[in-house]
Amino acid sequence: MKTKLPILLLTLVLALTMAVPLAFGAPSVMVDGKKVNFDVELGVENGRTLVPVRAIFEALNAKVKWVGGETKPAVLANKGATEIKLEVGSITAYRNGVPIKLDVPARVVNNRTMVPIRFIGESFGDKVDWDNKTETIVITSAITIADVDLIKETVAIRNNSVKNFDLTGWYLRSKTAKEPYQFPDGYTLKAGSTAFIHSGPMATESLPAHLFWTKDYMWNNDEDQANLYDSTANIVYSWPR
């Protein structure tokens, strides 16, 4: 009995030493101008904000599922050509199969899986900013519909990220249009640039900034909604928000 007690105490001390505290009361999160509502408190670890996995992936229009089973649970998320894998408790994540070291791992807190929000947003190419005045994490999708001009029949597609995006397989659809606009194979929207998709009788094309859709009218009323889809037919952005 005398030999077991020191071992038990040592085990307890090591467990407490290795445990990383997770603080709560984290900042708000905005995605493309809309506040993301979470059903649990966000956590902060080593200056990194952790958020519930499903809520943030859905806010970013990513498809998410669980893999690995009970022995090695992991989150697998897809958005366009990007796949992210985060193993619970591991500081190594994977972006399209390439290992990336994390400052903090995905964690299970009160039976909820929490993941680092900045890594996720930036892995998808989204812009992640901090608004110190309002204490808000502001995420802007990499590719957005910047504007729909119903009079000129023109849609502006903006690349807000710091990298070029290959829009092969992406398409734009209006709520009332019969045929979507399909981006040309190999079409690249450069970082910080805007492309204009034209329809209507006056539509013309002048690559790379101006793209021709059709001579038909596509935007006939104020209620018409525009949806931008990626190569996996997932809605990336909707206008109006």
PyMOL commands that set and color helices and strands:
alter all, ss='L'
color gray80, all
select helices_A, chain A and resi 4-18+53-59+117-123
alter helices_A, ss='H'
color red, helices_A
select strands_A, chain A and resi 23-24+28-31+34-35+43-45+48-52+63-67+74-79+82-87+92-95+98-101+107-109+112-116+127-131+136-140+143-149+154-159+165-166+171-174+181-182+188-189+194-199+210-214+226-229+235-239
alter strands_A, ss='S'
color yellow, strands_A
deselect
rebuild
show_as cartoon
